[in-house]
Amino acid sequence: MRRLFVALVLGLLVMAPSGMGVRSAWAQSGGFGFADETPITLNVAEIEVVNDYVSPMKPPNIEYQLQLTPAEVVRLWVQDRLKAAGSSGKARVIIKNASIVEVNLPRTTGIKGWFTTDQSQRYDGRLDVEVQVDMPAKGYAGSTSVVVSASQSVSEDVTLNQREKTWSQLVRDMAHDMDAQLAKGIRDNLFSAMIL
């Protein structure tokens, strides 16, 4: 009986949706999801996420070090906010940029610098996302896009924990802005593709 139970639990873990890992990482980082927002229903049969952004995986870029990257947040947004309810057609969500870059800031020098706590780094985040809808059977094609940017800085005496919280806050800020702007862009530019 115990073996059957263990096999059942392992089977459920293997079959768990891949988005659960992203959602779990987001929750652990003190983040949020978009499931509380009203879904945007599109008259398409399929919604695809295309990540055209390739992180350099080296400084000054730091997005690859985050527990939840900006690109993963876009995937989570699509999973929670967009619903396909049509019989044909396709929506593509294209991630063109999902970067966070570290910029070293100038510090106070000399004797005054000994007694001054400066901001040492600034983190500049950028999300560039396009939503394309193609419904050939209905003779409709359209798109909307957003570019979201945000910055946060840290002081030279910041702890690793504080730095990671700053990164998470930066991602949260961009996610909120992206959600609001894309929802408006879809209503304004892709209204014909929506199911109300």
N, CA, C and O of each residue as an XYZ file, in Angstrom:
784
protein
N       0.832     -1.190      0.000
C       0.000      0.000      0.000
C       0.880      1.259      0.000
O       0.588      2.234     -0.692
N       1.968      1.217      0.795
C       2.865      2.367      0.868
C       3.492      2.641     -0.505
O       3.612      3.798     -0.909
N       3.893      1.583     -1.223
C       4.498      1.759     -2.548
C       3.510      2.400     -3.523
O       3.887      3.252     -4.328
N       2.267      1.992     -3.443
C       1.237      2.569     -4.303
C       1.079      4.063     -4.025
O       0.957      4.864     -4.952
N       1.083      4.432     -2.748
C       0.954      5.836     -2.365
C       2.139      6.651     -2.887
O       1.955      7.728     -3.454
N       3.361      6.130     -2.691
C       4.563      6.829     -3.157
C       4.527      6.971     -4.680
O       4.856      8.033     -5.209
N       4.131      5.918     -5.383
C       4.046      5.978     -6.847
C       3.025      7.019     -7.293
O       3.254      7.750     -8.257
N       1.901      7.082     -6.589
C       0.863      8.056     -6.922
C       1.364      9.484     -6.724
O       1.148     10.343     -7.579
N       2.030      9.740     -5.602
C       2.562     11.078     -5.318
C       3.608     11.463     -6.352
O       3.585     12.581     -6.867
N       4.524     10.552     -6.664
C       5.549     10.850     -7.670
C       4.923     11.101     -9.037
O       5.365     11.981     -9.776
N       3.899     10.331     -9.370
C       3.204     10.539    -10.641
C       2.569     11.911    -10.727
O       2.616     12.555    -11.775
N       1.974     12.364     -9.631
C       1.359     13.695     -9.618
C       2.403     14.785     -9.758
O       2.161     15.792    -10.425
N       3.571     14.599     -9.135
C       4.636     15.591     -9.249
C       5.150     15.684    -10.676
O       5.421     16.779    -11.170
N       5.287     14.541    -11.341
C       5.766     14.534    -12.722
C       4.758     15.202    -13.645
O       5.142     15.889    -14.592
N       3.465     15.004    -13.375
C       2.424     15.551    -14.247
C       2.079     17.000    -13.917
O       1.269     17.600    -14.624
N       2.665     17.586    -12.868
C       2.336     18.961    -12.487
C       2.674     19.904    -13.627
O       3.702     19.725    -14.281
N       1.836     20.908    -13.886
C       2.096     21.855    -14.967
C       3.411     22.584    -14.757
O       3.792     22.883    -13.625
N       4.105     22.869    -15.858
C       5.401     23.531    -15.756
C       5.282     24.916    -15.144
O       6.243     25.390    -14.538
N       4.151     25.577    -15.275
C       3.965     26.903    -14.693
C       3.992     26.900    -13.180
O       4.194     27.947    -12.564
N       3.787     25.722    -12.560
C       3.776     25.660    -11.103
C       5.135     26.037    -10.532
O       5.214     26.671     -9.479
N       6.227     25.644    -11.233
C       7.553     25.994    -10.757
C       7.759     27.501    -10.768
O       8.310     28.060     -9.820
N       7.322     28.158    -11.830
C       7.424     29.610    -11.926
C       6.591     30.269    -10.842
O       7.057     31.186    -10.166
N       5.358     29.804    -10.675
C       4.468     30.388     -9.674
C       5.052     30.207     -8.272
O       4.975     31.116     -7.444
N       5.636     29.033     -8.005
C       6.224     28.759     -6.702
C       7.405     29.698     -6.443
O       7.535     30.258     -5.354
N       8.266     29.866     -7.455
C       9.412     30.765     -7.298
C       8.946     32.192     -7.056
O       9.523     32.915     -6.243
N       7.892     32.595     -7.769
C       7.352     33.946     -7.606
C       6.821     34.139     -6.192
O       7.075     35.166     -5.563
N       6.081     33.150     -5.693
C       5.517     33.241     -4.346
C       6.630     33.295     -3.308
O       6.545     34.056     -2.344
N       7.671     32.492     -3.500
C       8.772     32.477     -2.543
C       9.538     33.790     -2.548
O      10.128     34.166     -1.535
N       9.536     34.486     -3.667
C      10.268     35.750     -3.734
C       9.427     36.914     -3.219
O       9.821     38.073     -3.351
N       8.268     36.608     -2.631
C       7.420     37.665     -2.087
C       6.606     38.347     -3.156
O       6.124     39.462     -2.954
N       6.444     37.697     -4.293
C       5.745     38.297     -5.419
C       4.262     38.037     -5.395
O       3.650     37.877     -4.339
N       3.711     38.000     -6.560
C       2.278     37.829     -6.719
C       2.033     37.181     -8.066
O       2.955     37.016     -8.864
N       0.806     36.821     -8.309
C       0.413     36.345     -9.624
C      -0.615     37.301    -10.184
O      -0.899     38.344     -9.596
N      -1.161     36.943    -11.307
C      -2.174     37.773    -11.950
C      -3.534     37.096    -11.931
O      -4.473     37.571    -12.569
N      -3.647     35.982    -11.198
C      -4.881     35.194    -11.199
C      -6.068     35.958    -10.618
O      -7.214     35.630    -10.928
N      -5.823     36.962     -9.790
C      -6.920     37.746     -9.216
C      -7.504     38.748    -10.209
O      -8.580     39.300     -9.981
N      -6.800     38.977    -11.300
C      -7.274     39.911    -12.320
C      -8.257     39.199    -13.259
O      -8.180     37.985    -13.444
N      -9.165     39.957    -13.838
C     -10.125     39.389    -14.785
C      -9.389     38.934    -16.042
O      -8.655     39.719    -16.642
N      -9.575     37.678    -16.450
C      -8.899     37.203    -17.661
C      -9.363     37.968    -18.899
O     -10.509     38.409    -18.986
N      -8.459     38.110    -19.838
C      -8.767     38.710    -21.134
C      -8.974     37.547    -22.100
O      -8.036     36.809    -22.402
N     -10.196     37.390    -22.580
C     -10.532     36.257    -23.439
C     -10.430     36.676    -24.897
O     -11.063     37.639    -25.331
N      -9.621     35.934    -25.643
C      -9.404     36.229    -27.058
C     -10.080     35.177    -27.926
O     -10.161     34.006    -27.554
N     -10.562     35.607    -29.081
C     -11.261     34.728    -30.016
C     -10.247     33.999    -30.904
O     -10.281     34.100    -32.130
N      -9.348     33.264    -30.249
C      -8.324     32.476    -30.939
C      -8.323     31.072    -30.345
O      -8.823     30.848    -29.243
N      -7.752     30.135    -31.094
C      -7.691     28.752    -30.617
C      -6.430     28.483    -29.812
O      -6.368     27.521    -29.047
N      -5.416     29.341    -29.987
C      -4.116     29.058    -29.373
C      -3.421     30.354    -28.975
O      -3.526     31.368    -29.665
N      -2.710     30.305    -27.854
C      -1.877     31.429    -27.417
C      -0.466     30.887    -27.216
O      -0.254     29.925    -26.476
N       0.486     31.516    -27.881
C       1.874     31.058    -27.852
C       2.761     32.172    -27.290
O       2.567     33.346    -27.606
N       3.730     31.799    -26.461
C       4.721     32.751    -25.959
C       6.029     32.491    -26.694
O       6.522     31.364    -26.727
N       6.584     33.545    -27.281
C       7.846     33.452    -28.006
C       8.842     34.368    -27.299
O       8.630     35.578    -27.211
N       9.922     33.787    -26.800
C      10.938     34.585    -26.114
C      12.094     34.844    -27.072
O      12.959     33.989    -27.260
N      12.101     36.033    -27.678
C      13.180     36.419    -28.583
C      14.368     37.019    -27.834
O      15.417     37.265    -28.430
N      14.209     37.254    -26.535
C      15.293     37.860    -25.759
C      16.258     36.779    -25.283
O      15.852     35.786    -24.678
N      17.526     36.985    -25.561
C      18.571     36.076    -25.092
C      19.476     36.859    -24.148
O      20.161     37.794    -24.561
N      19.470     36.469    -22.887
C      20.304     37.148    -21.901
C      21.777     36.883    -22.198
O      22.143     35.753    -22.523
N      22.634     37.909    -22.091
C      24.070     37.685    -22.281
C      24.672     36.782    -21.194
O      25.762     36.236    -21.366
N      23.946     36.630    -20.067
C      24.389     35.789    -18.952
C      25.737     36.232    -18.378
O      26.529     35.410    -17.916
N      25.981     37.544    -18.415
C      27.202     38.090    -17.825
C      26.968     39.564    -17.544
O      26.078     40.176    -18.133
N      27.771     40.145    -16.638
C      27.620     41.573    -16.322
C      27.808     42.420    -17.576
O      28.585     42.052    -18.458
N      27.117     43.536    -17.667
C      26.334     44.180    -16.604
C      24.930     43.611    -16.421
O      24.224     44.035    -15.505
N      24.497     42.661    -17.262
C      23.166     42.065    -17.092
C      23.144     41.174    -15.861
O      24.098     40.443    -15.595
N      22.039     41.241    -15.106
C      21.918     40.418    -13.898
C      20.604     39.646    -13.855
O      20.360     38.927    -12.887
N      19.744     39.769    -14.875
C      18.423     39.130    -14.810
C      18.516     37.617    -14.633
O      17.632     37.012    -14.025
N      19.565     37.004    -15.150
C      19.715     35.552    -15.044
C      19.983     35.110    -13.600
O      19.852     33.926    -13.290
N      20.354     36.038    -12.715
C      20.613     35.709    -11.314
C      19.346     35.732    -10.455
O      19.366     35.278     -9.311
N      18.262     36.251    -10.992
C      17.034     36.397    -10.214
C      16.320     35.065    -10.040
O      16.400     34.175    -10.886
N      15.621     34.956     -8.917
C      14.831     33.757     -8.659
C      13.711     33.638     -9.691
O      13.355     32.535    -10.106
N      13.162     34.773    -10.099
C      12.131     34.803    -11.129
C      12.493     35.924    -12.101
O      12.484     37.099    -11.734
N      12.811     35.556    -13.338
C      13.269     36.542    -14.312
C      12.087     37.313    -14.904
O      10.950     36.847    -14.835
N      12.345     38.480    -15.482
C      11.271     39.220    -16.150
C      10.585     38.402    -17.252
O       9.371     38.510    -17.424
N      11.333     37.595    -17.992
C      10.719     36.764    -19.044
C       9.759     35.742    -18.437
O       8.705     35.467    -19.011
N      10.114     35.178    -17.282
C       9.217     34.227    -16.618
C       7.948     34.918    -16.124
O       6.875     34.315    -16.095
N       8.078     36.183    -15.738
C       6.902     36.944    -15.308
C       5.940     37.140    -16.484
O       4.724     37.079    -16.307
N       6.479     37.374    -17.673
C       5.620     37.513    -18.856
C       4.869     36.204    -19.105
O       3.673     36.224    -19.396
N       5.556     35.075    -18.992
C       4.893     33.770    -19.163
C       3.786     33.584    -18.125
O       2.705     33.090    -18.444
N       4.061     33.979    -16.890
C       3.052     33.883    -15.831
C       1.859     34.775    -16.157
O       0.712     34.384    -15.939
N       2.123     35.973    -16.679
C       1.049     36.894    -17.062
C       0.161     36.262    -18.140
O      -1.066     36.313    -18.050
N       0.786     35.671    -19.149
C       0.020     35.031    -20.226
C      -0.829     33.902    -19.654
O      -2.003     33.765    -19.998
N      -0.237     33.103    -18.787
C      -0.950     31.967    -18.188
C      -2.168     32.426    -17.385
O      -3.226     31.800    -17.446
N      -2.019     33.514    -16.637
C      -3.095     33.984    -15.760
C      -4.086     34.921    -16.441
O      -5.271     34.912    -16.109
N      -3.615     35.732    -17.392
C      -4.452     36.820    -17.903
C      -5.077     36.563    -19.267
O      -6.147     37.097    -19.556
N      -4.439     35.760    -20.112
C      -4.971     35.541    -21.453
C      -5.622     34.169    -21.554
O      -5.061     33.168    -21.107
N      -6.799     34.133    -22.141
C      -7.527     32.877    -22.338
C      -7.921     32.767    -23.809
O      -8.422     33.721    -24.404
N      -7.687     31.590    -24.384
C      -8.093     31.319    -25.767
C      -9.468     30.663    -25.737
O      -9.659     29.655    -25.058
N     -10.433     31.233    -26.473
C     -11.798     30.690    -26.476
C     -12.382     30.621    -27.882
O     -13.600     30.550    -28.048
N     -11.522     30.640    -28.888
C     -11.996     30.577    -30.266
C     -11.770     29.205    -30.874
O     -11.184     28.325    -30.245
N     -12.233     29.032    -32.088
C     -12.067     27.749    -32.779
C     -10.923     27.786    -33.785
O     -10.491     26.742    -34.274
N     -10.435     28.974    -34.095
C      -9.305     29.104    -35.016
C      -8.562     30.388    -34.678
O      -9.017     31.190    -33.862
N      -7.421     30.566    -35.313
C      -6.623     31.759    -35.077
C      -5.607     31.545    -33.969
O      -5.655     30.568    -33.222
N      -4.679     32.502    -33.891
C      -3.570     32.355    -32.954
C      -3.149     33.712    -32.412
O      -3.136     34.709    -33.133
N      -2.811     33.733    -31.145
C      -2.207     34.919    -30.528
C      -0.772     34.562    -30.164
O      -0.494     33.469    -29.669
N       0.123     35.495    -30.415
C       1.533     35.306    -30.052
C       1.929     36.441    -29.131
O       1.689     37.611    -29.427
N       2.537     36.087    -28.014
C       3.092     37.075    -27.094
C       4.605     36.983    -27.251
O       5.221     35.979    -26.892
N       5.190     38.043    -27.793
C       6.615     38.031    -28.126
C       7.380     38.874    -27.110
O       7.113     40.064    -26.940
N       8.332     38.234    -26.443
C       9.197     38.930    -25.485
C      10.421     39.397    -26.262
O      11.254     38.589    -26.672
N      10.521     40.709    -26.461
C      11.625     41.258    -27.242
C      12.796     41.674    -26.359
O      13.953     41.614    -26.775
N      12.484     42.092    -25.143
C      13.529     42.458    -24.184
C      13.001     42.156    -22.794
O      11.844     42.445    -22.490
N      13.839     41.578    -21.953
C      13.469     41.270    -20.566
C      14.731     41.353    -19.718
O      15.109     40.398    -19.039
N      15.368     42.508    -19.772
C      16.693     42.654    -19.169
C      16.671     43.469    -17.882
O      15.793     44.303    -17.661
N      17.655     43.200    -17.052
C      17.966     44.055    -15.908
C      19.479     44.243    -15.923
O      20.240     43.275    -15.901
N      19.898     45.499    -15.961
C      21.310     45.843    -16.088
C      21.768     46.568    -14.825
O      21.081     47.453    -14.315
N      22.944     46.175    -14.333
C      23.535     46.831    -13.164
C      24.448     47.961    -13.629
O      25.309     47.764    -14.486
N      24.249     49.149    -13.054
C      25.067     50.322    -13.370
C      25.769     50.755    -12.091
O      25.115     51.049    -11.090
N      27.101     50.796    -12.122
C      27.853     51.274    -10.958
C      27.772     52.794    -10.897
O      27.988     53.479    -11.897
N      27.461     53.307     -9.722
C      27.302     54.747     -9.530
C      28.565     55.346     -8.925
O      29.295     54.661     -8.209
N      28.827     56.626     -9.210
C      30.013     57.271     -8.627
C      29.875     57.386     -7.108
O      28.778     57.575     -6.582
N      30.999     57.270     -6.426
C      30.995     57.354     -4.960
C      31.807     58.558     -4.505
O      32.704     59.041     -5.195
N      31.455     59.011     -3.329
C      32.170     60.137     -2.732
C      33.586     59.692     -2.388
O      33.790     58.629     -1.802
N      34.565     60.521     -2.761
C      35.964     60.164     -2.510
C      36.538     61.034     -1.400
O      35.880     61.947     -0.901
N      37.758     60.740     -1.029
C      38.454     61.524     -0.013
C      37.929     61.253      1.389
O      37.247     60.258      1.634
N      38.256     62.141      2.288
C      37.860     61.989      3.694
C      36.344     62.002      3.831
O      35.785     61.258      4.635
N      35.685     62.838      3.056
C      34.221     62.899      3.112
C      33.599     61.541      2.771
O      32.555     61.178      3.313
N      34.241     60.799      1.876
C      33.752     59.486      1.480
C      33.742     58.486      2.622
O      32.940     57.553      2.621
N      34.632     58.670      3.607
C      34.672     57.769      4.765
C      33.406     57.892      5.605
O      32.999     56.943      6.275
N      32.792     59.063      5.562
C      31.632     59.332      6.418
C      30.318     59.401      5.631
O      29.281     59.794      6.165
N      30.382     59.019      4.376
C      29.203     59.090      3.516
C      28.815     57.691      3.046
O      29.667     56.907      2.627
N      27.535     57.391      3.119
C      27.026     56.139      2.550
C      26.341     56.487      1.233
O      25.262     57.079      1.208
N      26.992     56.106      0.150
C      26.490     56.430     -1.187
C      25.605     55.314     -1.738
O      25.635     54.178     -1.265
N      24.824     55.671     -2.742
C      24.160     54.664     -3.558
C      25.237     54.106     -4.485
O      25.864     54.858     -5.231
N      25.453     52.796     -4.442
C      26.580     52.217     -5.174
C      26.200     51.625     -6.530
O      26.985     51.686     -7.476
N      24.994     51.051     -6.629
C      24.548     50.481     -7.892
C      23.102     50.865     -8.164
O      22.294     51.048     -7.253
N      22.808     50.980     -9.454
C      21.429     51.171     -9.898
C      21.092     50.007    -10.828
O      21.915     49.579    -11.638
N      19.881     49.514    -10.694
C      19.420     48.412    -11.543
C      18.335     48.941    -12.469
O      17.282     49.394    -12.019
N      18.605     48.876    -13.767
C      17.671     49.356    -14.784
C      17.017     48.156    -15.466
O      17.684     47.361    -16.128
N      15.706     48.041    -15.294
C      14.963     46.940    -15.899
C      14.178     47.416    -17.106
O      13.725     48.559    -17.163
N      14.026     46.520    -18.070
C      13.274     46.857    -19.282
C      12.529     45.617    -19.776
O      13.101     44.534    -19.900
N      11.254     45.804    -20.049
C      10.415     44.763    -20.649
C       9.821     45.324    -21.933
O       9.172     46.370    -21.918
N      10.040     44.637    -23.029
C       9.486     45.018    -24.329
C       8.689     43.809    -24.826
O       9.262     42.783    -25.192
N       7.365     43.944    -24.833
C       6.478     42.813    -25.133
C       5.464     43.222    -26.201
O       4.899     44.314    -26.153
N       5.246     42.329    -27.161
C       4.241     42.566    -28.202
C       3.238     41.419    -28.207
O       3.614     40.252    -28.091
N       1.957     41.759    -28.342
C       0.898     40.764    -28.494
C       0.373     40.881    -29.921
O      -0.127     41.931    -30.326
N       0.491     39.789    -30.679
C      -0.004     39.743    -32.056
C      -1.175     38.772    -32.123
O      -1.126     37.691    -31.535
N      -2.218     39.154    -32.833
C      -3.371     38.273    -33.035
C      -3.573     38.106    -34.536
O      -3.625     39.083    -35.283
N      -3.686     36.853    -34.961
C      -3.917     36.545    -36.372
C      -5.119     35.605    -36.460
O      -5.075     34.473    -35.980
N      -6.197     36.096    -37.084
C      -7.416     35.302    -37.263
C      -7.760     35.287    -38.752
O      -8.654     36.016    -39.180
N      -7.058     34.461    -39.555
C      -7.269     34.455    -41.010
C      -8.705     34.149    -41.418
O      -9.205     34.728    -42.382
N      -9.369     33.258    -40.709
C     -10.744     32.886    -41.069
C     -11.701     34.068    -40.948
O     -12.733     34.111    -41.616
N     -11.354     35.016    -40.099
C     -12.207     36.191    -39.898
C     -11.638     37.425    -40.594
O     -12.215     38.509    -40.515
N     -10.503     37.256    -41.277
C      -9.887     38.373    -41.979
C      -9.362     39.447    -41.047
O      -9.401     40.633    -41.376
N      -8.867     39.035    -39.876
C      -8.410     40.020    -38.891
C      -6.982     39.710    -38.456
O      -6.621     38.557    -38.217
N      -6.186     40.762    -38.360
C      -4.848     40.680    -37.776
C      -4.579     42.005    -37.085
O      -4.937     43.066    -37.598
N      -3.953     41.944    -35.930
C      -3.642     43.168    -35.202
C      -2.577     42.911    -34.152
O      -2.220     41.766    -33.876
N      -2.078     43.988    -33.574
C      -1.056     43.841    -32.539
C      -1.071     45.047    -31.615
O      -1.598     46.109    -31.943
N      -0.484     44.847    -30.466
C      -0.249     45.926    -29.514
C       1.053     45.616    -28.798
O       1.400     44.449    -28.616
N       1.767     46.640    -28.393
C       3.040     46.393    -27.715
C       3.251     47.415    -26.608
O       2.668     48.499    -26.606
N       4.101     47.031    -25.671
C       4.451     47.928    -24.573
C       5.951     47.841    -24.325
O       6.583     46.807    -24.544
N       6.491     48.945    -23.866
C       7.859     48.984    -23.362
C       7.762     49.548    -21.957
O       7.302     50.672    -21.753
N       8.200     48.756    -20.994
C       8.124     49.136    -19.586
C       9.540     49.197    -19.040
O      10.346     48.300    -19.286
N       9.840     50.251    -18.303
C      11.152     50.336    -17.665
C      10.991     50.807    -16.229
O      10.045     51.518    -15.889
N      11.930     50.396    -15.403
C      11.933     50.790    -13.995
C      13.369     50.721    -13.490
O      14.197     49.988    -14.032
N      13.648     51.487    -12.454
C      14.991     51.506    -11.863
C      14.901     51.482    -10.353
O      13.965     52.024     -9.764
N      15.870     50.857     -9.738
C      16.023     50.840     -8.282
C      17.515     50.945     -7.993
O      18.333     50.388     -8.726
N      17.867     51.653     -6.933
C      19.276     51.728     -6.551
C      19.463     51.175     -5.145
O      18.519     51.094     -4.358
N      20.711     50.795     -4.848
C      21.049     50.255     -3.529
C      22.258     51.003     -2.991
O      23.081     51.515     -3.750
N      22.350     51.056     -1.672
C      23.482     51.739     -1.045
C      24.675     50.796     -0.956
O      24.540     49.582     -1.105
N      25.836     51.377     -0.713
C      27.063     50.583     -0.698
C      27.124     49.608      0.476
O      27.918     48.668      0.449
N      26.305     49.811      1.499
C      26.308     48.897      2.642
C      25.154     47.891      2.583
O      24.794     47.308      3.605
N      24.582     47.685      1.417
C      23.436     46.791      1.252
C      23.855     45.337      1.501
O      24.959     44.928      1.138
N      22.965     44.573      2.119
C      23.213     43.143      2.306
C      22.728     42.391      1.069
O      21.986     42.938      0.253
N      23.148     41.149      0.939
C      22.704     40.331     -0.188
C      21.188     40.172     -0.166
O      20.539     40.235     -1.210
N      20.627     39.968      1.018
C      19.178     39.822      1.155
C      18.453     41.096      0.700
O      17.444     41.021     -0.001
N      18.970     42.258      1.097
C      18.359     43.529      0.690
C      18.475     43.736     -0.827
O      17.557     44.250     -1.467
N      19.610     43.329     -1.383
C      19.812     43.464     -2.834
C      18.792     42.600     -3.588
O      18.197     43.044     -4.570
N      18.600     41.366     -3.117
C      17.638     40.477     -3.773
C      16.211     40.996     -3.631
O      15.404     40.844     -4.548
N      15.892     41.613     -2.484
C      14.566     42.226     -2.315
C      14.391     43.396     -3.278
O      13.302     43.609     -3.810
N      15.453     44.145     -3.501
C      15.409     45.254     -4.455
C      15.136     44.729     -5.862
O      14.333     45.303     -6.598
N      15.800     43.648     -6.230
C      15.563     43.048     -7.548
C      14.108     42.597     -7.677
O      13.463     42.835     -8.699
N      13.598     41.940     -6.625
C      12.202     41.470     -6.656
C      11.228     42.634     -6.791
O      10.243     42.546     -7.523
N      11.509     43.729     -6.078
C      10.640     44.905     -6.167
C      10.672     45.499     -7.571
O       9.647     45.939     -8.090
N      11.839     45.509     -8.171
C      11.982     46.012     -9.539
C      11.137     45.179    -10.508
O      10.442     45.727    -11.363
N      11.200     43.863    -10.368
C      10.405     42.976    -11.228
C       8.916     43.192    -10.970
O       8.126     43.223    -11.913
N       8.524     43.342     -9.697
C       7.117     43.598     -9.369
C       6.635     44.894    -10.006
O       5.542     44.945    -10.570
N       7.451     45.944     -9.916
C       7.071     47.234    -10.506
C       6.853     47.101    -12.013
O       5.872     47.610    -12.556
N       7.781     46.410    -12.681
C       7.636     46.242    -14.131
C       6.420     45.381    -14.461
O       5.714     45.649    -15.433
N       6.174     44.344    -13.653
C       5.031     43.455    -13.899
C       3.711     44.206    -13.772
O       2.810     44.025    -14.591
N       3.594     45.053    -12.742
C       2.367     45.848    -12.568
C       2.144     46.772    -13.763
O       1.041     46.853    -14.302
N       3.209     47.469    -14.168
C       3.092     48.390    -15.304
C       2.751     47.642    -16.591
O       1.894     48.074    -17.362
N       3.432     46.517    -16.813
C       3.170     45.727    -18.019
C       1.721     45.257    -18.055
O       1.064     45.343    -19.092
N       1.222     44.761    -16.927
C      -0.157     44.277    -16.861
C      -1.137     45.388    -17.225
O      -2.023     45.192    -18.057
N      -0.977     46.550    -16.604
C      -1.899     47.663    -16.860
C      -1.826     48.125    -18.313
O      -2.857     48.350    -18.946
N      -0.613     48.266    -18.841
C      -0.454     48.776    -20.204
C      -0.904     47.772    -21.265
O      -1.515     48.153    -22.263
N      -0.600     46.483    -21.049
C      -1.035     45.488    -22.033
C      -2.548     45.313    -22.013
O      -3.166     45.169    -23.068
N      -3.150     45.323    -20.830
C      -4.612     45.204    -20.750
C      -5.268     46.359    -21.504
O      -6.227     46.152    -22.247
N      -4.752     47.575    -21.313
C      -5.289     48.743    -22.024
C      -5.017     48.630    -23.525
O      -5.897     48.914    -24.338
N      -3.812     48.220    -23.893
C      -3.457     48.084    -25.306
C      -4.321     47.061    -26.026
O      -4.706     47.268    -27.177
N      -4.625     45.960    -25.352
C      -5.489     44.942    -25.964
C      -6.900     45.494    -26.144
O      -7.516     45.295    -27.192
N      -7.416     46.189    -25.122
C      -8.760     46.791    -25.248
C      -8.796     47.828    -26.370
O      -9.759     47.887    -27.134
N      -7.741     48.649    -26.470
C      -7.722     49.729    -27.459
C      -7.415     49.240    -28.879
O      -8.019     49.716    -29.840
N      -6.480     48.291    -29.016
C      -5.974     47.920    -30.336
C      -6.408     46.545    -30.834
O      -6.327     46.268    -32.031
N      -6.867     45.685    -29.933
C      -7.262     44.329    -30.334
C      -8.695     44.026    -29.919
O      -9.056     42.869    -29.707
N      -9.503     45.065    -29.807
C     -10.880     44.890    -29.330
C     -11.651     43.892    -30.189
O     -12.457     43.119    -29.670
N     -11.410     43.906    -31.497
C     -12.123     42.999    -32.412
C     -11.778     41.536    -32.167
O     -12.511     40.645    -32.596
N     -10.665     41.282    -31.478
C     -10.255     39.903    -31.201
C     -10.713     39.435    -29.828
O     -10.489     38.282    -29.458
N     -11.352     40.319    -29.070
C     -11.772     39.965    -27.711
C     -13.162     39.336    -27.705
O     -14.012     39.647    -28.540
N     -13.367     38.445    -26.739
C     -14.698     37.913    -26.454
C     -15.103     38.504    -25.117
O     -14.446     38.269    -24.103
N     -16.185     39.271    -25.115
C     -16.606     39.954    -23.887
C     -17.619     39.132    -23.116
O     -18.080     39.556    -22.057
